Amino acid sequence: MKMGAKNSVNMSFENGFKGVLINKNNSSLKIGGDREEFTPYEMLLGALGSCYYATFLEIANKMKLEYEKINIKINSEKREEVPTFLKNVQIDICIIGAEENKSFNKAFDLAGKYCSVYQTVLKVAEIENTITYK
């Protein structure tokens, strides 16, 4: 079996749910439940959205798709049963500065197929995408 890319992060927590996530470049993200902090599921949804977009971007560049900006909003619902893993995920994609084009749909479909985080979440949850244009 071929080994994949290796990643690592460091975390430090106070006595309670106040912490910091630090990446290899020493950038940090506050973890917790306060307004300026990220919860575990917010980080998971952020990982999903950023991986999905990065994969889309590679495909869109090959397809020569042009746009000004893309906004992605992700909502999720967890199961009530323990463990309360994700039940469903709604990804709303707004493409700004482009005409409606079936190639964008194809690019996002392919991104879902090849994005490792998307495929990981898909193992436990239904994922639905919508695309709008402005």
N, C-alpha and C positions, 0 to 999 in steps of 0.2 A: 504494500500500500504506500502510495506517495504521500509524503508529509506536506502539510499545507503551511501557510505563513503563520508565524508565531507572533502573538501579541501579548502585552502585559500592561497592567496598571497597578498603582499602589493606592491604598486607601488608609486613612487614619480616622479613628472615631474617638470622640470624647465619651465619657460615661453617660450614655444616652444616645439618641439617634441624631447626632450632629457629627458630620464628617466631611471629608474632602477626598475627591477622586483626583489622582495625579497621573498624567500620561508620561510617556518616555521623553517628551520635550519639556517637561516640568510645568505644563499648563494645568490648571486646576478647575474643578467644578464642585460647588458646594452641594452636599447631600444632606437631606433632612426634610422636615415638613413645613418649614417657614416659607414666606413669600419668595425670598431670594435663593431658595434652595430647591434642588431637584429630588423628587421621589424616585424609587427604583423603577416604577412603571413609566414615569416620564423619560427616564434615561433609556429604557427599552424602546419606547416609541420613537425617541430621537435617533437611536441606533438604526431602527427599521427605516425611518424616513431618509436619513443621510446615506445609508447603504443603497437603498432603492434609487435615490436620485443620482448617486455616483455611478451606479450601473446604467441607469437611463442615459446619463451624460455621455458615456463611452459609445453607446448605441446611437444616440442622436447625432454625435459628431460624425460617425461613419455614414449615417443616412443624410448628412448635411441639412438637418432641421435647424431652422432659425427662429429665435424668439428672444424677447427682452429679459424675461424673468419668469420663474416658476415658483408659486407658493404652494406648499403642501401642508394640509391640516390633517392630523390623524386623531381619531377618536377610538376608544376601545371600551369593551365591557368584559368584566371578569365573571367567571362562574360563581355561584353562591356556595357550591359544594367545595369542601376542602380536599385537595389543595385548590385554591382559587385562581387557577391559571386563566389565561385569556380565553374568552368564548368567541368573540368576534372583534374585527378591526375594520374601521371605515377609513379609507384614504381618499381625501378630496384634493384633487390636483387642479390648480388654476394656472393656465398658461396665458401669460401676458405678452402682447406684441406679436401674435401670430394668428393667422387665419385658421379656422377649424380644418383639420387635416387628419385623415385616417392613419397617416404615418406616425403621428404622435401616439395614437392608440396602440399601434403595433410596437413602437419603441418601448412603451410602458409595459405592455404584455411581456415582451422579451426581458425587460429589466426584472420583472417579477420572477421569471423563470430562472434567471442567472444570479440574482441577488441572494447571497447566502443567508443574510439575516431574514429576509422575506421568506425564504424556504424553511428556515428554522421555525419562525412563528407559525407558518402554515401547517406545521405538524400538530399544533394544538388548537388553532383558531381558524375560523373562516375569515377570509380577507376579501373586501369588496372595494373596488376603485371607481371613482367618478372623475371625469375630466370636463372642465369648463374652460371657456376662452373669454378674455377681455381685450 
